[in-house]
């Protein structure tokens, strides 16, 4: 057989040689290619030069031709050098490159580094193999030893780099702690405290699961499968074949599986479903919420952790994966609710009357966090928005949605983001999340509206030190799901027990407020200091809005800087930054606009050592004071004695003096003489100032190590008669500087911080504020002015100015 193939190969090679172009043909092809290419290029350049009337285009074209010629010679040289690499090493290099590219290392530099040090190590070891070293010349011995040492040290450094937990970033000031002693904590039991209910656990499902006994013979109650083909794309080809082979079913027979923690007693109990996100389908995710199941069941709520592992990813994703399946994740939750409703109404069923179907909440994590939003939307619709032949018509009484580190936009109904109304919403996200790297839940937060007469609220909570996976005990601290998780910086990560405590506090408080109407927990979602006795030490940012809110300015109405959403107007004085723009997250857009406001007094400070130093704040003249005002007109709604002023703020990391460089400097010759004179004076004084300069550099270095103080400013309210009251932002809280994190260890080598524009809601009781001045008429409020007088410089993002009611 070997001779046959060798003979056949020789025959094919001989036939190919019969039509192989000779040297003369190759030379002609090269001359033709280069000559005609130059002709086309010259015609194009001359045509452009004549039509545009610019002879410099000819010069530019000539330069391009010279660069192309040099690039050709350089490229040819590189190809020749690669060709001269020994065949065995070329084979090793190509195969290693392919294999290492499939190892999930998070950065291609790891692969390049490993190719280099592994090669050096292998070459060094080979030189000592079977006495070969003794036959080498002295220079080669030196090089061999040096290469082996480099390779060994490189591998050692790689092992060390992967074995350390990580590094901490520079300390940041927690703005909330500066004034927390003035904030009384909530007078209620901790929402993370274990309740008084005993509980039992059981599973329900298809009863015929091939992989998991708890959903096969171990089920307490058997359920019928459902047809999910309308909601899942690409369950086909090799990936679909393998998925079906592994699970024993396809998209026509999706199981309704869940594990349940149920309080003991007659009930009815509020019903909460939780669904995991995308993870390896063979590494089952649904058990990872047992800590929430035990906790909520002890407080009198049913928790069902829904199994959707069968639509998660697997190794066959390399050959095709499920697409746009997040609507399926949400739809399956509604099918679970249908089953619960049937049980609840069936007097012969053991679960008859156990679930309070008027108190339903859905929770989801990661893709599941997006899916619960889809479920809320689909629940209110009669038909599937992408196909009217699919009837829905569920209309369950879903009161609350909890999205834990959700994604956003994996499925878009009709090509746009999911929207739903009149459902309470909580989203939580960690700054150390290495999987969902932007706070996508804040995007869904913007699209939720309250339009009925029932009280609703929504909150977005951002947590320094929390990651993606530790909200699920099965996922843990490995957000990448990789074998070599040493690429992750875990030095900033809070312990898993603390992160799960954060989840118990916020989720417990949300469900108590949403399902059980325990409104005493609402202040937690506005002001973390009110729950400081319940939560682990960290920095928390909270954005909050309720159905009582009425907004004067949300900056989404137009592009006119002096207009507002509900009439009236806006004005700015001495601002270095003033624009309205889309709100950026680190890797996405939030989906709404806000006003960016900046100020910078550094030029006022030149030559004066006392301004803004050592906590000293000058009294700024009106001619220099930076301010921004919202003006109400006669048609604007006004506050009353129950009103609370609300707005949201975030720090922007952009320059507070954007015109200090680039196109804004060296824009004329009128100051050339003055600049020349200044340069000469500087040269004359250089020697005597050298010592002072060194001292200044040391002071600047120390300053860089000192955490930036949180931002503060003064708010002034003016009524129609000109009477005023004023107070500082810090009377509620200072504005937190952007939370900085480094998710990967390589971020330290790159000196790269991760941060994004995360909002904090501020509230001020207007009746309390107005009591400062008996002449001030709250119901005749005319102007809300922000005077930036407490920090030398800064840029803030300002949004959602309006009123809500005291609670």
Protein Blocks (a to p, Z undefined) as FASTA:
>chain_A
ZZmmmmmmmmmmmmmmmmgccfklmmmmmmmmmmmmmmmmmmmmmmmmmmnopaklmmmm
mmmmmmmmmmmmmmmmmmmmmmmpcfklmmmmmmmmmmmmmpcghpaklmmmmmmmmmmm
mmmmmmmgghllmmpcfklmmmmmmmmmmmmmmmmmmmmmmmpgbdcddddddfklmmmm
mpccdddddfkbccfbdcddddddehlafkbmklmmmpfbdcddddfklmpghiacjllm
mmmmmnopafklcccdddddddedjbjadddddddddddfklcfklmmmmmmmmmmmnop
acddddfklmmccfklmnopaehklmmmmmmmmmmmmmmmmmmmmmkbmkgokacckbcc
dddehjlmmmmmmmmmmmmpmbdfkbmkbcghlopacfbdcdehiaehkacghhiacdde
hiacdddddfklckbmcdfklmmmmmpccfbfbdcdddddddehiafklmpmklmmmlno
pablmlpcfklpccfklmmmmmmmmmmmmmmmmmnopaklmmmmmmmmlmmmmpccdddd
dddddfkbccfbgolmbmcfkbcfkgpjdddehiabdcddddddfkbcehiacddddddf
klmmgopakgopghiacdddfklmccddddddfkbccddfkbccdddddddfbdfblmlg
cjlgoibfklmmmmmmmmmmmmmmmmmmmmmmmmmmmmmmmmmmpccdddddddddddfk
opacdddfklmoccdddddddfbfklmmnopacdddddddddddfklmmmmpmkbcfklc
fbdcdddfkbfbdcdddehiaddddZZ
